[in-house]
Amino acid sequence: MKKLWMLGLCVFVLAGCNTVQGIGKDVKRAGEAVESVGKK
């Protein structure tokens, strides 16, 4: 289930990026999300 959720998140993040700067911000947010899931 977690893998499916992460796949969906990645697709959403990559689809929402318009610029290289946007990709960097989205990757940072995705990393923060993974950290918060790992801390639980």
C-alpha positions as CSV (number, residue, x, y, z in Angstrom):
1,M,0.0,0.0,0.0
2,K,2.8,2.4,0.9
3,K,4.5,1.7,-2.5
4,L,1.3,2.6,-4.4
5,W,0.9,5.8,-2.4
6,M,4.5,6.8,-3.1
7,L,4.1,6.1,-6.8
8,G,1.0,8.2,-6.9
9,L,2.8,11.0,-5.0
10,C,5.7,10.9,-7.5
11,V,3.4,11.0,-10.5
12,F,1.5,14.0,-9.0
13,V,4.8,15.8,-8.1
14,L,6.4,15.3,-11.5
15,A,3.2,16.2,-13.4
16,G,3.0,19.5,-11.4
17,C,6.5,20.7,-12.2
18,N,6.9,23.3,-14.9
19,T,10.5,24.4,-14.3
20,V,13.8,23.1,-13.1
21,Q,13.4,25.2,-10.0
22,G,9.9,23.7,-9.4
23,I,11.3,20.2,-9.7
24,G,13.9,21.0,-7.0
25,K,11.2,22.3,-4.7
26,D,9.0,19.3,-5.3
27,V,11.9,16.9,-4.7
28,K,12.6,18.6,-1.4
29,R,8.9,18.3,-0.4
30,A,8.9,14.6,-1.4
31,G,12.0,14.0,0.7
32,E,10.4,15.7,3.6
33,A,7.3,13.5,3.2
34,V,9.4,10.4,3.1
35,E,11.3,11.5,6.3
36,S,8.0,12.1,8.1
37,V,6.7,8.7,7.1
38,G,10.0,7.1,8.2
39,K,9.8,8.7,11.7
40,K,6.4,7.1,12.4
